[in-house]
Amino acid sequence: MPLLIAPVFNSVSPGPLRLELPNGFYLVSGNEKMYRLAERFLRNEMNENRHFFDKRVEENSLFVCADTPHMKLKDERAMVEELENKLNLASLDGICSIPYVITANPPTYGINYLKRSLEGPQLKFSGQTREVFQSLISVNRPLPTLAFRRYMLSLEKENIEDQLLDLWIALESLFVPDGKKGEITFKLRVRMAYYFGETFAERKRISDFIKSSYNHRSEIVHSGKQFDSVLDQEVLLLRRMARAAILNIGMEGISLQEMRVRLDELLLTGKSYTQQYEPAFFERVSIVCENVTLSVQ
């Protein structure tokens, strides 16, 4: 009998699974017993609405479980949060969360509330999402700490301007930690254009987008300007850029210092990142046309 059960809200797997995780944890789906136990204890605990549980959890949802003897939630909370974060990093579009943990020492059960559930498209644990997640957990891949943390914080923010600011903090930490006032925008435009763009036309679109979005960032910071839904597509593209860069760096296993050296070398060679370094894993993000347009490869 598992000692810890945590339903992954807003997630689904196309079929039953059991995936071993670090530290005695495992990920399951399609297990009716886990689902019924979670339903029994959480349906009434979630006071927003008795049907709220049904909207967030189903039998084919993911469940984080562990049955390590003498497990204490206070010691394992960081692991639960790490698994949630890596599931969200692995997914291109879906957003999941682990707001409750059930601990069991039959016949006694306890419910621990960790955080509010996150909103967004359902996370489908299949295809590349599953492959990337398994790669992230199979090897202890160091991820750029500040960028990773700010990326995850952006998923928790309800205000679109706050999301944009978090994502720009993440991107600045990746691409211009050496930037000084007056040159940050220029370095961002050039480095990100060569990092994501393969052709002159792609680099020009990326550079123009970065300039426009960074101006929005400055308007929010310095004048408190509100943009609301105008920023929806812009924030989506920033999120995909930040996610791709964090993943690429982690999968390649290079330091941020090495990354910055490489970015500056691209300006001398005139090549794109994939042309110059031929990484085994690289997720590209490009702007296909003005004002819409997201392309991830």
C-alpha positions as protocol buffer text, in pm:
chain_id: "A"
residue {
  index: 1
  type: MET
  ca { x: 0 y: 0 z: 0 }
}
residue {
  index: 2
  type: PRO
  ca { x: 152 y: 336 z: -98 }
}
residue {
  index: 3
  type: LEU
  ca { x: 236 y: 567 z: 190 }
}
residue {
  index: 4
  type: LEU
  ca { x: 205 y: 875 z: -29 }
}
residue {
  index: 5
  type: ILE
  ca { x: -42 y: 944 z: -311 }
}
residue {
  index: 6
  type: ALA
  ca { x: -50 y: 1272 z: -502 }
}
residue {
  index: 7
  type: PRO
  ca { x: -287 y: 1308 z: -797 }
}
residue {
  index: 8
  type: VAL
  ca { x: -144 y: 1522 z: -1074 }
}
residue {
  index: 9
  type: PHE
  ca { x: -423 y: 1766 z: -1149 }
}
residue {
  index: 10
  type: ASN
  ca { x: -504 y: 1842 z: -1513 }
}
residue {
  index: 11
  type: SER
  ca { x: -300 y: 1551 z: -1651 }
}
residue {
  index: 12
  type: VAL
  ca { x: -392 y: 1243 z: -1854 }
}
residue {
  index: 13
  type: SER
  ca { x: -212 y: 938 z: -1991 }
}
residue {
  index: 14
  type: PRO
  ca { x: -333 y: 754 z: -2303 }
}
residue {
  index: 15
  type: GLY
  ca { x: -299 y: 419 z: -2124 }
}
residue {
  index: 16
  type: PRO
  ca { x: -201 y: 250 z: -1797 }
}
residue {
  index: 17
  type: LEU
  ca { x: 158 y: 300 z: -1687 }
}
residue {
  index: 18
  type: ARG
  ca { x: 397 y: 259 z: -1400 }
}
residue {
  index: 19
  type: LEU
  ca { x: 719 y: 457 z: -1426 }
}
residue {
  index: 20
  type: GLU
  ca { x: 991 y: 430 z: -1165 }
}
residue {
  index: 21
  type: LEU
  ca { x: 1120 y: 765 z: -1035 }
}
residue {
  index: 22
  type: PRO
  ca { x: 1413 y: 863 z: -811 }
}
residue {
  index: 23
  type: ASN
  ca { x: 1404 y: 828 z: -432 }
}
residue {
  index: 24
  type: GLY
  ca { x: 1152 y: 545 z: -419 }
}
residue {
  index: 25
  type: PHE
  ca { x: 877 y: 734 z: -603 }
}
residue {
  index: 26
  type: TYR
  ca { x: 685 y: 608 z: -903 }
}
residue {
  index: 27
  type: LEU
  ca { x: 434 y: 752 z: -1148 }
}
residue {
  index: 28
  type: VAL
  ca { x: 118 y: 557 z: -1229 }
}
residue {
  index: 29
  type: SER
  ca { x: -193 y: 603 z: -1440 }
}
residue {
  index: 30
  type: GLY
  ca { x: -498 y: 388 z: -1503 }
}
residue {
  index: 31
  type: ASN
  ca { x: -495 y: 252 z: -1148 }
}
residue {
  index: 32
  type: GLU
  ca { x: -855 y: 250 z: -1024 }
}
residue {
  index: 33
  type: LYS
  ca { x: -756 y: 194 z: -661 }
}
residue {
  index: 34
  type: MET
  ca { x: -540 y: 510 z: -657 }
}
residue {
  index: 35
  type: TYR
  ca { x: -816 y: 710 z: -822 }
}
residue {
  index: 36
  type: ARG
  ca { x: -1088 y: 593 z: -581 }
}
residue {
  index: 37
  type: LEU
  ca { x: -871 y: 667 z: -281 }
}
residue {
  index: 38
  type: ALA
  ca { x: -796 y: 1018 z: -405 }
}
residue {
  index: 39
  type: GLU
  ca { x: -1162 y: 1073 z: -489 }
}
residue {
  index: 40
  type: ARG
  ca { x: -1273 y: 954 z: -146 }
}
residue {
  index: 41
  type: PHE
  ca { x: -1051 y: 1192 z: 47 }
}
residue {
  index: 42
  type: LEU
  ca { x: -1030 y: 1495 z: -180 }
}
residue {
  index: 43
  type: ARG
  ca { x: -1381 y: 1540 z: -316 }
}
residue {
  index: 44
  type: ASN
  ca { x: -1513 y: 1685 z: 11 }
}
residue {
  index: 45
  type: GLU
  ca { x: -1182 y: 1846 z: 103 }
}
residue {
  index: 46
  type: MET
  ca { x: -1195 y: 2069 z: -205 }
}
residue {
  index: 47
  type: ASN
  ca { x: -1460 y: 2308 z: -84 }
}
residue {
  index: 48
  type: GLU
  ca { x: -1479 y: 2514 z: -402 }
}
residue {
  index: 49
  type: ASN
  ca { x: -1724 y: 2267 z: -554 }
}
residue {
  index: 50
  type: ARG
  ca { x: -1795 y: 1897 z: -507 }
}
residue {
  index: 51
  type: HIS
  ca { x: -1753 y: 1855 z: -884 }
}
residue {
  index: 52
  type: PHE
  ca { x: -1421 y: 2041 z: -895 }
}
residue {
  index: 53
  type: PHE
  ca { x: -1231 y: 1719 z: -831 }
}
residue {
  index: 54
  type: ASP
  ca { x: -1390 y: 1559 z: -1140 }
}
residue {
  index: 55
  type: LYS
  ca { x: -1273 y: 1849 z: -1356 }
}
residue {
  index: 56
  type: ARG
  ca { x: -912 y: 1808 z: -1244 }
}
residue {
  index: 57
  type: VAL
  ca { x: -863 y: 1435 z: -1185 }
}
residue {
  index: 58
  type: GLU
  ca { x: -974 y: 1120 z: -1368 }
}
residue {
  index: 59
  type: GLU
  ca { x: -875 y: 755 z: -1353 }
}
residue {
  index: 60
  type: ASN
  ca { x: -627 y: 806 z: -1640 }
}
residue {
  index: 61
  type: SER
  ca { x: -465 y: 1102 z: -1467 }
}
residue {
  index: 62
  type: LEU
  ca { x: -110 y: 1069 z: -1340 }
}
residue {
  index: 63
  type: PHE
  ca { x: -52 y: 985 z: -974 }
}
residue {
  index: 64
  type: VAL
  ca { x: 278 y: 1032 z: -794 }
}
residue {
  index: 65
  type: CYS
  ca { x: 316 y: 756 z: -536 }
}
residue {
  index: 66
  type: ALA
  ca { x: 572 y: 626 z: -292 }
}
residue {
  index: 67
  type: ASP
  ca { x: 581 y: 341 z: -44 }
}
residue {
  index: 68
  type: THR
  ca { x: 917 y: 393 z: 117 }
}
residue {
  index: 69
  type: PRO
  ca { x: 899 y: 298 z: 486 }
}
residue {
  index: 70
  type: HIS
  ca { x: 909 y: 582 z: 738 }
}
residue {
  index: 71
  type: MET
  ca { x: 844 y: 843 z: 467 }
}
residue {
  index: 72
  type: LYS
  ca { x: 772 y: 1190 z: 601 }
}
residue {
  index: 73
  type: LEU
  ca { x: 606 y: 1449 z: 381 }
}
residue {
  index: 74
  type: LYS
  ca { x: 819 y: 1733 z: 513 }
}
residue {
  index: 75
  type: ASP
  ca { x: 1127 y: 1550 z: 384 }
}
residue {
  index: 76
  type: GLU
  ca { x: 970 y: 1461 z: 48 }
}
residue {
  index: 77
  type: ARG
  ca { x: 786 y: 1780 z: -41 }
}
residue {
  index: 78
  type: ALA
  ca { x: 1082 y: 1906 z: -246 }
}
residue {
  index: 79
  type: MET
  ca { x: 1073 y: 1587 z: -453 }
}
residue {
  index: 80
  type: VAL
  ca { x: 701 y: 1625 z: -521 }
}
residue {
  index: 81
  type: GLU
  ca { x: 755 y: 1985 z: -633 }
}
residue {
  index: 82
  type: GLU
  ca { x: 1049 y: 1882 z: -852 }
}
residue {
  index: 83
  type: LEU
  ca { x: 838 y: 1619 z: -1026 }
}
residue {
  index: 84
  type: GLU
  ca { x: 561 y: 1872 z: -1091 }
}
residue {
  index: 85
  type: ASN
  ca { x: 812 y: 2121 z: -1231 }
}
residue {
  index: 86
  type: LYS
  ca { x: 976 y: 1867 z: -1461 }
}
residue {
  index: 87
  type: LEU
  ca { x: 640 y: 1747 z: -1589 }
}
residue {
  index: 88
  type: ASN
  ca { x: 555 y: 2106 z: -1680 }
}
residue {
  index: 89
  type: LEU
  ca { x: 894 y: 2166 z: -1839 }
}
residue {
  index: 90
  type: ALA
  ca { x: 857 y: 1849 z: -2045 }
}
residue {
  index: 91
  type: SER
  ca { x: 520 y: 1956 z: -2184 }
}
residue {
  index: 92
  type: LEU
  ca { x: 500 y: 2206 z: -2467 }
}
residue {
  index: 93
  type: ASP
  ca { x: 144 y: 2320 z: -2397 }
}
residue {
  index: 94
  type: GLY
  ca { x: -10 y: 2142 z: -2099 }
}
residue {
  index: 95
  type: ILE
  ca { x: 8 y: 2266 z: -1741 }
}
residue {
  index: 96
  type: CYS
  ca { x: -35 y: 2032 z: -1444 }
}
residue {
  index: 97
  type: SER
  ca { x: -6 y: 2076 z: -1069 }
}
residue {
  index: 98
  type: ILE
  ca { x: 11 y: 1872 z: -749 }
}
residue {
  index: 99
  type: PRO
  ca { x: -189 y: 2073 z: -494 }
}
residue {
  index: 100
  type: TYR
  ca { x: -270 y: 1790 z: -250 }
}
residue {
  index: 101
  type: VAL
  ca { x: -81 y: 1495 z: -108 }
}
residue {
  index: 102
  type: ILE
  ca { x: -248 y: 1206 z: 73 }
}
residue {
  index: 103
  type: THR
  ca { x: -32 y: 1023 z: 324 }
}
residue {
  index: 104
  type: ALA
  ca { x: -140 y: 685 z: 451 }
}
residue {
  index: 105
  type: ASN
  ca { x: -65 y: 473 z: 751 }
}
residue {
  index: 106
  type: PRO
  ca { x: -378 y: 259 z: 746 }
}
residue {
  index: 107
  type: PRO
  ca { x: -624 y: 296 z: 901 }
}
residue {
  index: 108
  type: THR
  ca { x: -512 y: 657 z: 937 }
}
residue {
  index: 109
  type: TYR
  ca { x: -496 y: 895 z: 638 }
}
residue {
  index: 110
  type: GLY
  ca { x: -383 y: 1254 z: 619 }
}
residue {
  index: 111
  type: ILE
  ca { x: -433 y: 1526 z: 359 }
}
residue {
  index: 112
  type: ASN
  ca { x: -171 y: 1793 z: 305 }
}
residue {
  index: 113
  type: TYR
  ca { x: -249 y: 2103 z: 100 }
}
residue {
  index: 114
  type: LEU
  ca { x: 57 y: 2227 z: -87 }
}
residue {
  index: 115
  type: LYS
  ca { x: -64 y: 2502 z: -324 }
}
residue {
  index: 116
  type: ARG
  ca { x: -351 y: 2611 z: -544 }
}
residue {
  index: 117
  type: SER
  ca { x: -402 y: 2416 z: -865 }
}
residue {
  index: 118
  type: LEU
  ca { x: -269 y: 2574 z: -1183 }
}
residue {
  index: 119
  type: GLU
  ca { x: -484 y: 2664 z: -1482 }
}
residue {
  index: 120
  type: GLY
  ca { x: -409 y: 2580 z: -1843 }
}
residue {
  index: 121
  type: PRO
  ca { x: -450 y: 2319 z: -2118 }
}
residue {
  index: 122
  type: GLN
  ca { x: -446 y: 1957 z: -2003 }
}
residue {
  index: 123
  type: LEU
  ca { x: -104 y: 1794 z: -1989 }
}
residue {
  index: 124
  type: LYS
  ca { x: -101 y: 1482 z: -2208 }
}
residue {
  index: 125
  type: PHE
  ca { x: 169 y: 1242 z: -2090 }
}
residue {
  index: 126
  type: SER
  ca { x: 265 y: 1080 z: -2418 }
}
residue {
  index: 127
  type: GLY
  ca { x: 501 y: 1122 z: -2713 }
}
residue {
  index: 128
  type: GLN
  ca { x: 772 y: 1381 z: -2671 }
}
residue {
  index: 129
  type: THR
  ca { x: 637 y: 1498 z: -2335 }
}
residue {
  index: 130
  type: ARG
  ca { x: 694 y: 1154 z: -2187 }
}
residue {
  index: 131
  type: GLU
  ca { x: 1032 y: 1113 z: -2359 }
}
residue {
  index: 132
  type: VAL
  ca { x: 1161 y: 1448 z: -2234 }
}
residue {
  index: 133
  type: PHE
  ca { x: 1033 y: 1388 z: -1881 }
}
residue {
  index: 134
  type: GLN
  ca { x: 1201 y: 1047 z: -1865 }
}
residue {
  index: 135
  type: SER
  ca { x: 1524 y: 1199 z: -1990 }
}
residue {
  index: 136
  type: LEU
  ca { x: 1508 y: 1473 z: -1727 }
}
residue {
  index: 137
  type: ILE
  ca { x: 1465 y: 1225 z: -1443 }
}
residue {
  index: 138
  type: SER
  ca { x: 1684 y: 941 z: -1569 }
}
residue {
  index: 139
  type: VAL
  ca { x: 1999 y: 1151 z: -1549 }
}
residue {
  index: 140
  type: ASN
  ca { x: 2063 y: 1419 z: -1292 }
}
residue {
  index: 141
  type: ARG
  ca { x: 2066 y: 1696 z: -1551 }
}
residue {
  index: 142
  type: PRO
  ca { x: 2150 y: 2034 z: -1398 }
}
residue {
  index: 143
  type: LEU
  ca { x: 1906 y: 2300 z: -1516 }
}
residue {
  index: 144
  type: PRO
  ca { x: 1981 y: 2673 z: -1505 }
}
residue {
  index: 145
  type: THR
  ca { x: 1849 y: 2749 z: -1158 }
}
residue {
  index: 146
  type: LEU
  ca { x: 1718 y: 3105 z: -1185 }
}
residue {
  index: 147
  type: ALA
  ca { x: 1567 y: 3059 z: -1529 }
}
residue {
  index: 148
  type: PHE
  ca { x: 1400 y: 2733 z: -1428 }
}
residue {
  index: 149
  type: ARG
  ca { x: 1256 y: 2885 z: -1110 }
}
residue {
  index: 150
  type: ARG
  ca { x: 1122 y: 3195 z: -1285 }
}
residue {
  index: 151
  type: TYR
  ca { x: 975 y: 2986 z: -1564 }
}
residue {
  index: 152
  type: MET
  ca { x: 780 y: 2784 z: -1309 }
}
residue {
  index: 153
  type: LEU
  ca { x: 673 y: 3098 z: -1123 }
}
residue {
  index: 154
  type: SER
  ca { x: 531 y: 3236 z: -1447 }
}
residue {
  index: 155
  type: LEU
  ca { x: 293 y: 2938 z: -1464 }
}
residue {
  index: 156
  type: GLU
  ca { x: 154 y: 3028 z: -1122 }
}
residue {
  index: 157
  type: LYS
  ca { x: 81 y: 3393 z: -1201 }
}
residue {
  index: 158
  type: GLU
  ca { x: -271 y: 3492 z: -1301 }
}
residue {
  index: 159
  type: ASN
  ca { x: -178 y: 3842 z: -1418 }
}
residue {
  index: 160
  type: ILE
  ca { x: -41 y: 3844 z: -1775 }
}
residue {
  index: 161
  type: GLU
  ca { x: 200 y: 4130 z: -1700 }
}
residue {
  index: 162
  type: ASP
  ca { x: 347 y: 3932 z: -1408 }
}
residue {
  index: 163
  type: GLN
  ca { x: 391 y: 3633 z: -1636 }
}
residue {
  index: 164
  type: LEU
  ca { x: 579 y: 3845 z: -1888 }
}
residue {
  index: 165
  type: LEU
  ca { x: 811 y: 3985 z: -1619 }
}
residue {
  index: 166
  type: ASP
  ca { x: 895 y: 3640 z: -1484 }
}
residue {
  index: 167
  type: LEU
  ca { x: 971 y: 3512 z: -1832 }
}
residue {
  index: 168
  type: TRP
  ca { x: 1195 y: 3807 z: -1909 }
}
residue {
  index: 169
  type: ILE
  ca { x: 1388 y: 3750 z: -1586 }
}
residue {
  index: 170
  type: ALA
  ca { x: 1437 y: 3390 z: -1699 }
}
residue {
  index: 171
  type: LEU
  ca { x: 1549 y: 3491 z: -2049 }
}
residue {
  index: 172
  type: GLU
  ca { x: 1782 y: 3764 z: -1927 }
}
residue {
  index: 173
  type: SER
  ca { x: 1949 y: 3520 z: -1687 }
}
residue {
  index: 174
  type: LEU
  ca { x: 2010 y: 3285 z: -1980 }
}
residue {
  index: 175
  type: PHE
  ca { x: 2116 y: 3523 z: -2255 }
}
residue {
  index: 176
  type: VAL
  ca { x: 2248 y: 3845 z: -2095 }
}
residue {
  index: 177
  type: PRO
  ca { x: 2372 y: 3795 z: -1739 }
}
residue {
  index: 178
  type: ASP
  ca { x: 2675 y: 3994 z: -1851 }
}
residue {
  index: 179
  type: GLY
  ca { x: 2467 y: 4279 z: -1993 }
}
residue {
  index: 180
  type: LYS
  ca { x: 2508 y: 4637 z: -1878 }
}
residue {
  index: 181
  type: LYS
  ca { x: 2253 y: 4914 z: -1893 }
}
residue {
  index: 182
  type: GLY
  ca { x: 2213 y: 5037 z: -2249 }
}
residue {
  index: 183
  type: GLU
  ca { x: 2328 y: 4716 z: -2415 }
}
residue {
  index: 184
  type: ILE
  ca { x: 2092 y: 4451 z: -2274 }
}
residue {
  index: 185
  type: THR
  ca { x: 1830 y: 4486 z: -2547 }
}
residue {
  index: 186
  type: PHE
  ca { x: 2092 y: 4470 z: -2822 }
}
residue {
  index: 187
  type: LYS
  ca { x: 2257 y: 4157 z: -2678 }
}
residue {
  index: 188
  type: LEU
  ca { x: 1920 y: 3990 z: -2630 }
}
residue {
  index: 189
  type: ARG
  ca { x: 1816 y: 4063 z: -2988 }
}
residue {
  index: 190
  type: VAL
  ca { x: 2139 y: 3938 z: -3142 }
}
residue {
  index: 191
  type: ARG
  ca { x: 2204 y: 3635 z: -2922 }
}
residue {
  index: 192
  type: MET
  ca { x: 1847 y: 3507 z: -2928 }
}
residue {
  index: 193
  type: ALA
  ca { x: 1818 y: 3567 z: -3302 }
}
residue {
  index: 194
  type: TYR
  ca { x: 2125 y: 3353 z: -3371 }
}
residue {
  index: 195
  type: TYR
  ca { x: 2025 y: 3095 z: -3113 }
}
residue {
  index: 196
  type: PHE
  ca { x: 1676 y: 3032 z: -3254 }
}
residue {
  index: 197
  type: GLY
  ca { x: 1703 y: 3159 z: -3612 }
}
residue {
  index: 198
  type: GLU
  ca { x: 1842 y: 2962 z: -3905 }
}
residue {
  index: 199
  type: THR
  ca { x: 1813 y: 3228 z: -4176 }
}
residue {
  index: 200
  type: PHE
  ca { x: 1844 y: 3605 z: -4199 }
}
residue {
  index: 201
  type: ALA
  ca { x: 1466 y: 3639 z: -4234 }
}
residue {
  index: 202
  type: GLU
  ca { x: 1404 y: 3431 z: -3920 }
}
residue {
  index: 203
  type: ARG
  ca { x: 1667 y: 3622 z: -3723 }
}
residue {
  index: 204
  type: LYS
  ca { x: 1516 y: 3954 z: -3829 }
}
residue {
  index: 205
  type: ARG
  ca { x: 1169 y: 3848 z: -3712 }
}
residue {
  index: 206
  type: ILE
  ca { x: 1304 y: 3720 z: -3382 }
}
residue {
  index: 207
  type: SER
  ca { x: 1511 y: 4035 z: -3329 }
}
residue {
  index: 208
  type: ASP
  ca { x: 1211 y: 4260 z: -3398 }
}
residue {
  index: 209
  type: PHE
  ca { x: 992 y: 4055 z: -3164 }
}
residue {
  index: 210
  type: ILE
  ca { x: 1250 y: 4074 z: -2884 }
}
residue {
  index: 211
  type: LYS
  ca { x: 1279 y: 4451 z: -2921 }
}
residue {
  index: 212
  type: SER
  ca { x: 902 y: 4499 z: -2908 }
}
residue {
  index: 213
  type: SER
  ca { x: 849 y: 4261 z: -2615 }
}
residue {
  index: 214
  type: TYR
  ca { x: 1135 y: 4402 z: -2412 }
}
residue {
  index: 215
  type: ASN
  ca { x: 984 y: 4747 z: -2459 }
}
residue {
  index: 216
  type: HIS
  ca { x: 661 y: 4610 z: -2311 }
}
residue {
  index: 217
  type: ARG
  ca { x: 862 y: 4474 z: -2021 }
}
residue {
  index: 218
  type: SER
  ca { x: 1011 y: 4820 z: -1959 }
}
residue {
  index: 219
  type: GLU
  ca { x: 670 y: 4989 z: -1979 }
}
residue {
  index: 220
  type: ILE
  ca { x: 531 y: 4748 z: -1718 }
}
residue {
  index: 221
  type: VAL
  ca { x: 828 y: 4792 z: -1484 }
}
residue {
  index: 222
  type: HIS
  ca { x: 869 y: 5168 z: -1512 }
}
residue {
  index: 223
  type: SER
  ca { x: 515 y: 5296 z: -1565 }
}
residue {
  index: 224
  type: GLY
  ca { x: 292 y: 5010 z: -1449 }
}
residue {
  index: 225
  type: LYS
  ca { x: 121 y: 4989 z: -1786 }
}
residue {
  index: 226
  type: GLN
  ca { x: -152 y: 4724 z: -1818 }
}
residue {
  index: 227
  type: PHE
  ca { x: -184 y: 4531 z: -2144 }
}
residue {
  index: 228
  type: ASP
  ca { x: -421 y: 4249 z: -2045 }
}
residue {
  index: 229
  type: SER
  ca { x: -513 y: 4007 z: -2327 }
}
residue {
  index: 230
  type: VAL
  ca { x: -305 y: 4201 z: -2581 }
}
residue {
  index: 231
  type: LEU
  ca { x: -3 y: 4014 z: -2445 }
}
residue {
  index: 232
  type: ASP
  ca { x: -148 y: 3661 z: -2468 }
}
residue {
  index: 233
  type: GLN
  ca { x: 33 y: 3550 z: -2784 }
}
residue {
  index: 234
  type: GLU
  ca { x: 348 y: 3738 z: -2689 }
}
residue {
  index: 235
  type: VAL
  ca { x: 368 y: 3567 z: -2350 }
}
residue {
  index: 236
  type: LEU
  ca { x: 304 y: 3228 z: -2511 }
}
residue {
  index: 237
  type: LEU
  ca { x: 601 y: 3281 z: -2743 }
}
residue {
  index: 238
  type: LEU
  ca { x: 825 y: 3404 z: -2460 }
}
residue {
  index: 239
  type: ARG
  ca { x: 727 y: 3097 z: -2258 }
}
residue {
  index: 240
  type: ARG
  ca { x: 819 y: 2866 z: -2544 }
}
residue {
  index: 241
  type: MET
  ca { x: 1152 y: 3042 z: -2593 }
}
residue {
  index: 242
  type: ALA
  ca { x: 1239 y: 3020 z: -2224 }
}
residue {
  index: 243
  type: ARG
  ca { x: 1131 y: 2657 z: -2203 }
}
residue {
  index: 244
  type: ALA
  ca { x: 1327 y: 2561 z: -2514 }
}
residue {
  index: 245
  type: ALA
  ca { x: 1647 y: 2729 z: -2393 }
}
residue {
  index: 246
  type: ILE
  ca { x: 1623 y: 2573 z: -2044 }
}
residue {
  index: 247
  type: LEU
  ca { x: 1562 y: 2230 z: -2194 }
}
residue {
  index: 248
  type: ASN
  ca { x: 1835 y: 2262 z: -2454 }
}
residue {
  index: 249
  type: ILE
  ca { x: 2094 y: 2366 z: -2198 }
}
residue {
  index: 250
  type: GLY
  ca { x: 1994 y: 2087 z: -1960 }
}
residue {
  index: 251
  type: MET
  ca { x: 1987 y: 1819 z: -2228 }
}
residue {
  index: 252
  type: GLU
  ca { x: 2324 y: 1925 z: -2367 }
}
residue {
  index: 253
  type: GLY
  ca { x: 2474 y: 1944 z: -2019 }
}
residue {
  index: 254
  type: ILE
  ca { x: 2661 y: 2270 z: -2067 }
}
residue {
  index: 255
  type: SER
  ca { x: 2713 y: 2553 z: -1821 }
}
residue {
  index: 256
  type: LEU
  ca { x: 2570 y: 2901 z: -1869 }
}
residue {
  index: 257
  type: GLN
  ca { x: 2923 y: 3034 z: -1907 }
}
residue {
  index: 258
  type: GLU
  ca { x: 2988 y: 2792 z: -2192 }
}
residue {
  index: 259
  type: MET
  ca { x: 2652 y: 2881 z: -2341 }
}
residue {
  index: 260
  type: ARG
  ca { x: 2739 y: 3252 z: -2346 }
}
residue {
  index: 261
  type: VAL
  ca { x: 3076 y: 3185 z: -2509 }
}
residue {
  index: 262
  type: ARG
  ca { x: 2902 y: 2983 z: -2777 }
}
residue {
  index: 263
  type: LEU
  ca { x: 2645 y: 3256 z: -2841 }
}
residue {
  index: 264
  type: ASP
  ca { x: 2918 y: 3511 z: -2901 }
}
residue {
  index: 265
  type: GLU
  ca { x: 3105 y: 3270 z: -3129 }
}
residue {
  index: 266
  type: LEU
  ca { x: 2797 y: 3248 z: -3349 }
}
residue {
  index: 267
  type: LEU
  ca { x: 2835 y: 3616 z: -3437 }
}
residue {
  index: 268
  type: LEU
  ca { x: 3182 y: 3543 z: -3574 }
}
residue {
  index: 269
  type: THR
  ca { x: 3082 y: 3237 z: -3773 }
}
residue {
  index: 270
  type: GLY
  ca { x: 2745 y: 3365 z: -3892 }
}
residue {
  index: 271
  type: LYS
  ca { x: 2598 y: 3021 z: -3832 }
}
residue {
  index: 272
  type: SER
  ca { x: 2297 y: 2919 z: -3627 }
}
residue {
  index: 273
  type: TYR
  ca { x: 2342 y: 2728 z: -3302 }
}
residue {
  index: 274
  type: THR
  ca { x: 2242 y: 2396 z: -3456 }
}
residue {
  index: 275
  type: GLN
  ca { x: 2472 y: 2447 z: -3756 }
}
residue {
  index: 276
  type: GLN
  ca { x: 2770 y: 2532 z: -3541 }
}
residue {
  index: 277
  type: TYR
  ca { x: 2735 y: 2282 z: -3256 }
}
residue {
  index: 278
  type: GLU
  ca { x: 2501 y: 2008 z: -3387 }
}
residue {
  index: 279
  type: PRO
  ca { x: 2343 y: 1923 z: -3048 }
}
residue {
  index: 280
  type: ALA
  ca { x: 2171 y: 1585 z: -3023 }
}
residue {
  index: 281
  type: PHE
  ca { x: 1864 y: 1756 z: -2875 }
}
residue {
  index: 282
  type: PHE
  ca { x: 1757 y: 2105 z: -2971 }
}
residue {
  index: 283
  type: GLU
  ca { x: 1411 y: 2257 z: -2963 }
}
residue {
  index: 284
  type: ARG
  ca { x: 1370 y: 2552 z: -3197 }
}
residue {
  index: 285
  type: VAL
  ca { x: 1116 y: 2831 z: -3165 }
}
residue {
  index: 286
  type: SER
  ca { x: 1058 y: 3060 z: -3458 }
}
residue {
  index: 287
  type: ILE
  ca { x: 823 y: 3341 z: -3553 }
}
residue {
  index: 288
  type: VAL
  ca { x: 654 y: 3245 z: -3875 }
}
residue {
  index: 289
  type: CYS
  ca { x: 486 y: 3573 z: -3954 }
}
residue {
  index: 290
  type: GLU
  ca { x: 411 y: 3902 z: -3786 }
}
residue {
  index: 291
  type: ASN
  ca { x: 157 y: 3911 z: -3507 }
}
residue {
  index: 292
  type: VAL
  ca { x: 67 y: 3543 z: -3486 }
}
residue {
  index: 293
  type: THR
  ca { x: 255 y: 3266 z: -3515 }
}
residue {
  index: 294
  type: LEU
  ca { x: 424 y: 3019 z: -3320 }
}
residue {
  index: 295
  type: SER
  ca { x: 632 y: 2738 z: -3460 }
}
residue {
  index: 296
  type: VAL
  ca { x: 813 y: 2483 z: -3247 }
}
residue {
  index: 297
  type: GLN
  ca { x: 1030 y: 2211 z: -3401 }
}
